[in-house]
Amino acid sequence: MFPKKVEIQALVKYYDTNKDGSISYDEFMSGLKDDLSERRRNMVLKAFALLDKSGDGVVTASDVLHIYDVSKNPDFLERRLTKEQIVQNFLNQFDGSRGNNDGKIS
């Protein structure tokens, strides 16, 4: 999938509710909580496809390491966690309390 610049801009505009130019985890999750209309479902599928760099239907740490910016994360700044650990924790949050914390989103 090769999204056009205008498609990526539309995704950011939709999910970036505080208009700071980036999509936080909370903004992304809030955008997914409501029932999905066909239009919203298509947007989610596009967002997922952007994250799933390998195209195997699963988002892994290696898929998002190059786009997930941890440079301002307090744990990274204070050297408590590596970039890889922070990305793994991010992915595990999608599992919720009953998840297996395998670091994958499908």
GROMACS elastic network, one bead per residue, 0.5 to 0.9 nm:
[ bonds ]
;  ai    aj funct       b0    kb
    1    46     6  0.86373   500
    1    49     6  0.71778   500
    1    50     6  0.78902   500
    1    55     6  0.86858   500
    2    50     6  0.86200   500
    3     6     6  0.81088   500
    3     7     6  0.60623   500
    3     8     6  0.66526   500
    3    46     6  0.81234   500
    3    50     6  0.80244   500
    4     7     6  0.52142   500
    4     8     6  0.65267   500
    4     9     6  0.86870   500
    5     8     6  0.52169   500
    5     9     6  0.61348   500
    5    10     6  0.86222   500
    6    10     6  0.61289   500
    6    11     6  0.87189   500
    7    10     6  0.50421   500
    7    11     6  0.63455   500
    7    12     6  0.87487   500
    7    46     6  0.88124   500
    8    11     6  0.51019   500
    8    12     6  0.62676   500
    8    13     6  0.85304   500
    8    46     6  0.88666   500
    8    47     6  0.84740   500
    8    50     6  0.89622   500
    9    12     6  0.51448   500
    9    13     6  0.59925   500
    9    14     6  0.85170   500
   10    13     6  0.50193   500
   10    14     6  0.60746   500
   10    15     6  0.86694   500
   11    14     6  0.51585   500
   11    15     6  0.62023   500
   11    16     6  0.82349   500
   11    43     6  0.69537   500
   11    44     6  0.88359   500
   11    46     6  0.84301   500
   11    47     6  0.73034   500
   12    15     6  0.53013   500
   12    16     6  0.54684   500
   12    17     6  0.88764   500
   12    19     6  0.89778   500
   12    21     6  0.74596   500
   12    22     6  0.69299   500
   12    23     6  0.66108   500
   13    16     6  0.54066   500
   13    17     6  0.74941   500
   13    19     6  0.75965   500
   13    21     6  0.82321   500
   13    23     6  0.89777   500
   14    17     6  0.69705   500
   14    31     6  0.80437   500
   15    18     6  0.88175   500
   15    19     6  0.89432   500
   15    22     6  0.85585   500
   15    23     6  0.61445   500
   15    24     6  0.85012   500
   15    27     6  0.58402   500
   15    28     6  0.58637   500
   15    29     6  0.89551   500
   15    30     6  0.82105   500
   15    31     6  0.60628   500
   16    19     6  0.52982   500
   16    20     6  0.69421   500
   16    21     6  0.66805   500
   16    22     6  0.60638   500
   16    23     6  0.50216   500
   16    24     6  0.75226   500
   16    27     6  0.63259   500
   16    28     6  0.79313   500
   17    20     6  0.81265   500
   17    23     6  0.80879   500
   17    27     6  0.65207   500
   18    21     6  0.83016   500
   18    22     6  0.88364   500
   18    23     6  0.88081   500
   18    27     6  0.83022   500
   19    22     6  0.75079   500
   19    23     6  0.87621   500
   20    23     6  0.80776   500
   23    26     6  0.81287   500
   23    27     6  0.60015   500
   23    28     6  0.63414   500
   24    27     6  0.51454   500
   24    28     6  0.62038   500
   24    29     6  0.86126   500
   25    28     6  0.51310   500
   25    29     6  0.61271   500
   25    30     6  0.85095   500
   25    90     6  0.82144   500
   26    29     6  0.51283   500
   26    30     6  0.59658   500
   26    31     6  0.84993   500
   27    30     6  0.51179   500
   27    31     6  0.61942   500
   27    32     6  0.88143   500
   28    31     6  0.52082   500
   28    32     6  0.65912   500
   29    32     6  0.51389   500
   29    33     6  0.63697   500
   29    94     6  0.89116   500
   30    33     6  0.53405   500
   30    34     6  0.78019   500
   31    34     6  0.71005   500
   31    40     6  0.88539   500
   31    44     6  0.88992   500
   32    35     6  0.78773   500
   32    36     6  0.75785   500
   32    40     6  0.84629   500
   32    41     6  0.89421   500
   32    44     6  0.76196   500
   33    36     6  0.82270   500
   34    37     6  0.89383   500
   35    40     6  0.86821   500
   36    39     6  0.76127   500
   36    40     6  0.53222   500
   36    41     6  0.53998   500
   36    42     6  0.89800   500
   36    44     6  0.88931   500
   37    40     6  0.51336   500
   37    41     6  0.59901   500
   37    42     6  0.85233   500
   38    41     6  0.50323   500
   38    42     6  0.61762   500
   38    43     6  0.86775   500
   39    42     6  0.52136   500
   39    43     6  0.64005   500
   39    44     6  0.88532   500
   40    44     6  0.62213   500
   40    45     6  0.85741   500
   41    44     6  0.50956   500
   41    45     6  0.61812   500
   41    46     6  0.86234   500
   42    45     6  0.50354   500
   42    46     6  0.61768   500
   42    47     6  0.86269   500
   43    46     6  0.50458   500
   43    47     6  0.61571   500
   43    48     6  0.85438   500
   44    47     6  0.50058   500
   44    48     6  0.60218   500
   44    49     6  0.84420   500
   45    48     6  0.50484   500
   45    49     6  0.60566   500
   45    50     6  0.86154   500
   46    49     6  0.50058   500
   46    50     6  0.62313   500
   46    51     6  0.87875   500
   47    50     6  0.50969   500
   47    51     6  0.64940   500
   47    52     6  0.87073   500
   48    51     6  0.51484   500
   48    52     6  0.60304   500
   48    57     6  0.85912   500
   48    58     6  0.88529   500
   48    59     6  0.77167   500
   48   106     6  0.88702   500
   49    53     6  0.71138   500
   49    55     6  0.71090   500
   49    57     6  0.80573   500
   49    59     6  0.87644   500
   50    53     6  0.64829   500
   51    54     6  0.87631   500
   51    55     6  0.89105   500
   51    59     6  0.63265   500
   51    60     6  0.86731   500
   51    63     6  0.62159   500
   51    64     6  0.61533   500
   51    67     6  0.83710   500
   52    55     6  0.53381   500
   52    56     6  0.70935   500
   52    57     6  0.66573   500
   52    58     6  0.62955   500
   52    60     6  0.75593   500
   52    63     6  0.57744   500
   52    64     6  0.77940   500
   53    56     6  0.81659   500
   53    59     6  0.77524   500
   53    62     6  0.85343   500
   53    63     6  0.52476   500
   53    64     6  0.78752   500
   54    57     6  0.80646   500
   54    58     6  0.82533   500
   54    59     6  0.82309   500
   54    62     6  0.88997   500
   54    63     6  0.67626   500
   55    58     6  0.75052   500
   55    59     6  0.85744   500
   56    59     6  0.80648   500
   57   105     6  0.84571   500
   57   106     6  0.60588   500
   58    63     6  0.88407   500
   58   104     6  0.62312   500
   58   105     6  0.54726   500
   59    62     6  0.81396   500
   59    63     6  0.59699   500
   59    64     6  0.74741   500
   59    91     6  0.82540   500
   59   103     6  0.83361   500
   59   104     6  0.55024   500
   59   106     6  0.63882   500
   60    63     6  0.51991   500
   60    64     6  0.67639   500
   60    65     6  0.87204   500
   60    88     6  0.82822   500
   60    91     6  0.74789   500
   60   103     6  0.62533   500
   60   105     6  0.67840   500
   61    64     6  0.53728   500
   61    65     6  0.57793   500
   61    84     6  0.72680   500
   61    87     6  0.60828   500
   61    88     6  0.60349   500
   61    91     6  0.73031   500
   61   103     6  0.68503   500
   61   104     6  0.75049   500
   62    65     6  0.53637   500
   62    66     6  0.77067   500
   62    84     6  0.88044   500
   63    66     6  0.72459   500
   63    67     6  0.82633   500
   64    67     6  0.53159   500
   64    68     6  0.57107   500
   64    87     6  0.74485   500
   65    68     6  0.55823   500
   65    69     6  0.81077   500
   65    83     6  0.77992   500
   65    84     6  0.71575   500
   65    87     6  0.67316   500
   66    69     6  0.79004   500
   68    83     6  0.88867   500
   68    87     6  0.71633   500
   69    72     6  0.76541   500
   69    73     6  0.84073   500
   69    83     6  0.85735   500
   70    73     6  0.51760   500
   70    74     6  0.87147   500
   70    75     6  0.89176   500
   70    76     6  0.66849   500
   70    77     6  0.86385   500
   70    83     6  0.63156   500
   70    86     6  0.73183   500
   70    87     6  0.80948   500
   71    74     6  0.84784   500
   71    76     6  0.67571   500
   71    77     6  0.69668   500
   71    83     6  0.84421   500
   72    75     6  0.86649   500
   72    76     6  0.72580   500
   72    77     6  0.66053   500
   73    76     6  0.52690   500
   73    77     6  0.61465   500
   73    78     6  0.86443   500
   73    86     6  0.84778   500
   74    78     6  0.59915   500
   74    79     6  0.82975   500
   74    80     6  0.84051   500
   75    78     6  0.53036   500
   75    79     6  0.59718   500
   75    81     6  0.54183   500
   75    82     6  0.80322   500
   75    86     6  0.80428   500
   76    80     6  0.61125   500
   76    81     6  0.53411   500
   76    82     6  0.60282   500
   76    83     6  0.67253   500
   76    86     6  0.77376   500
   77    80     6  0.78211   500
   77    81     6  0.85804   500
   78    81     6  0.79806   500
   79    82     6  0.68483   500
   81    84     6  0.79860   500
   81    85     6  0.58476   500
   81    86     6  0.63960   500
   82    85     6  0.51614   500
   82    86     6  0.63179   500
   82    87     6  0.86889   500
   83    86     6  0.52015   500
   83    87     6  0.62396   500
   83    88     6  0.86170   500
   84    87     6  0.51941   500
   84    88     6  0.61355   500
   84    89     6  0.86647   500
   85    88     6  0.50014   500
   85    89     6  0.61595   500
   85    90     6  0.85695   500
   86    89     6  0.50973   500
   86    90     6  0.61760   500
   86    91     6  0.87311   500
   87    91     6  0.62781   500
   87    92     6  0.86266   500
   87   103     6  0.85599   500
   88    91     6  0.51801   500
   88    92     6  0.61618   500
   88    93     6  0.87866   500
   88   101     6  0.87706   500
   88   102     6  0.85923   500
   88   103     6  0.55121   500
   88   104     6  0.85718   500
   89    92     6  0.50106   500
   89    93     6  0.63611   500
   89   101     6  0.84496   500
   89   103     6  0.74291   500
   90    93     6  0.54065   500
   90    94     6  0.74802   500
   90   103     6  0.81239   500
   91    94     6  0.57725   500
   91    95     6  0.77463   500
   91   101     6  0.79050   500
   91   102     6  0.82868   500
   91   103     6  0.50303   500
   91   104     6  0.61764   500
   91   105     6  0.67915   500
   92    95     6  0.55044   500
   92    96     6  0.75902   500
   92    99     6  0.79424   500
   92   100     6  0.80603   500
   92   102     6  0.66553   500
   92   103     6  0.50073   500
   92   104     6  0.71643   500
   92   105     6  0.82795   500
   93    96     6  0.57556   500
   93    97     6  0.85160   500
   93    99     6  0.86814   500
   93   101     6  0.77095   500
   93   103     6  0.86022   500
   94    99     6  0.79943   500
   94   101     6  0.83715   500
   94   103     6  0.86363   500
   94   104     6  0.83959   500
   94   105     6  0.69124   500
   95    98     6  0.67366   500
   95   100     6  0.66024   500
   95   101     6  0.60710   500
   95   102     6  0.83550   500
   95   103     6  0.84475   500
   95   104     6  0.84946   500
   95   105     6  0.78927   500
   96    99     6  0.53667   500
   96   100     6  0.86457   500
   96   101     6  0.83818   500
   97   100     6  0.86702   500
   98   101     6  0.88508   500
   99   102     6  0.81386   500
  100   103     6  0.83935   500
  101   104     6  0.76456   500
  102   105     6  0.86353   500
